[in-house]
Amino acid sequence: MTWEIRAFRAAETDAVVALWHAAGLTRPWNDPHRDIERKLSVQPELFLVAVHAGEIIGTVMAGYDGHRGWLYYLAVDPARTGEGIGRALVAEAERLLLAMGCPKVQLMVRPDNAGARGFYEALGYERFETWNTGKRLIAD
């Protein structure tokens, strides 16, 4: 392994946002800087980065609400895909969630993201039918 996985540091915000843009994770209705700011106020130890030679090459945000864990913002530098970085980030997030007593973990994948669906299926994640719904409480 030519990288380390550790907790995110606030000074890395711009590098993480740039990675999310490069990986195609950002959406106009979500301000990634605010998403980071909010995560740092709740379980910041579950916001992980993969770092190589001082550069951010991967991220994952995890959370646990006492019932289930969630994964968000899994991203890998597009030039580094296929190196196991995403797998290692998911494994570390799962390890930390399990240590908190988390019995299951879920995530959401956009329907048109076949690559992500295949990635998670290879890690043992199962697709199940639910009706996802949400309500914005704070407009960014």
C-alpha positions in Angstrom: 0.0 0.0 0.0 1.5 3.3 -1.0 -1.0 5.5 0.9 -2.3 6.0 4.4 -5.9 6.3 5.6 -6.6 8.7 8.4 -9.1 11.3 9.6 -9.6 14.4 7.5 -8.0 17.6 8.6 -9.8 21.0 8.1 -6.8 22.4 6.1 -7.5 19.7 3.5 -10.9 21.1 2.6 -10.0 22.6 -0.8 -8.1 19.5 -1.9 -11.1 17.3 -0.9 -13.6 19.5 -2.7 -11.3 19.4 -5.8 -11.2 15.6 -5.7 -15.0 15.4 -5.3 -15.4 17.6 -8.4 -12.9 15.5 -10.4 -14.7 12.3 -9.3 -18.1 13.7 -10.3 -19.6 13.6 -6.9 -20.7 17.2 -6.5 -24.2 18.4 -7.3 -25.4 22.0 -7.6 -27.9 21.7 -4.8 -25.2 20.5 -2.2 -22.5 22.9 -1.2 -19.5 20.6 -0.6 -17.8 23.1 1.7 -20.9 23.2 3.9 -21.1 19.4 3.8 -17.6 19.2 5.2 -18.3 21.9 7.8 -21.4 20.0 8.9 -19.6 16.7 9.1 -16.9 18.2 11.3 -19.5 18.9 13.9 -20.8 15.3 14.0 -18.5 12.3 14.2 -15.6 14.0 12.5 -13.5 10.8 13.1 -15.7 9.1 10.5 -14.5 11.4 7.7 -11.6 9.6 6.3 -9.0 10.5 3.6 -6.5 8.4 1.7 -3.2 10.3 1.4 -0.1 9.7 -0.8 2.9 11.9 -0.7 0.9 14.7 1.0 -1.9 14.5 -1.7 -5.5 13.6 -1.0 -6.3 10.6 -3.3 -9.5 9.4 -1.7 -12.2 10.1 0.7 -15.2 8.6 2.5 -17.7 10.0 5.0 -19.4 7.6 7.4 -22.0 8.1 10.1 -23.8 6.1 12.6 -27.2 7.0 14.1 -27.5 4.1 16.5 -29.6 2.0 14.1 -27.5 1.9 11.0 -24.4 3.3 9.4 -24.2 5.3 6.2 -21.4 5.9 3.7 -21.2 9.1 1.6 -18.7 10.8 -0.6 -16.6 7.8 -1.4 -14.2 9.2 -4.0 -10.9 8.2 -5.5 -8.6 10.3 -7.7 -9.7 9.2 -11.2 -6.0 8.7 -12.1 -5.7 6.2 -9.2 -8.8 4.0 -9.7 -8.1 0.3 -9.6 -5.4 0.5 -7.0 -7.6 -0.6 -4.1 -8.0 2.8 -2.5 -11.8 2.8 -2.5 -11.9 -0.8 -1.1 -9.5 0.3 1.7 -11.5 3.4 2.5 -14.7 1.4 2.7 -13.0 -1.3 4.8 -11.7 1.3 7.3 -15.1 3.0 7.5 -16.8 -0.4 8.2 -14.1 -1.2 10.8 -14.8 2.1 12.6 -18.6 1.7 12.4 -18.4 -1.9 13.7 -16.2 -0.7 16.6 -19.1 1.6 17.5 -21.5 -1.3 17.5 -23.1 -0.6 14.2 -24.9 -3.7 12.9 -25.4 -2.7 9.3 -24.3 -0.1 6.8 -26.1 1.4 3.9 -25.4 3.9 1.1 -27.2 5.5 -1.9 -26.0 5.2 -5.5 -27.5 7.2 -8.3 -29.3 5.0 -10.8 -27.0 6.0 -13.7 -23.8 5.1 -11.8 -23.3 1.5 -12.9 -19.6 1.6 -12.0 -20.4 2.4 -8.4 -23.1 -0.2 -8.2 -20.7 -2.9 -9.5 -18.0 -1.7 -7.1 -20.3 -2.0 -4.1 -21.7 -5.4 -5.2 -18.1 -6.7 -5.4 -17.7 -5.6 -1.7 -20.8 -7.6 -0.7 -23.3 -4.8 -0.7 -26.8 -6.0 -1.7 -29.3 -4.0 -3.6 -32.7 -3.7 -2.1 -35.9 -1.9 -3.0 -36.8 1.1 -1.0 -38.4 4.4 -1.7 -35.8 7.1 -1.0 -37.3 10.4 0.0 -35.9 13.5 1.7 -36.7 17.0 2.7 -34.3 19.9 2.7 -34.3 21.7 6.1 -31.6 24.2 5.2 -31.2 25.6 1.7 -27.6 25.9 0.7 
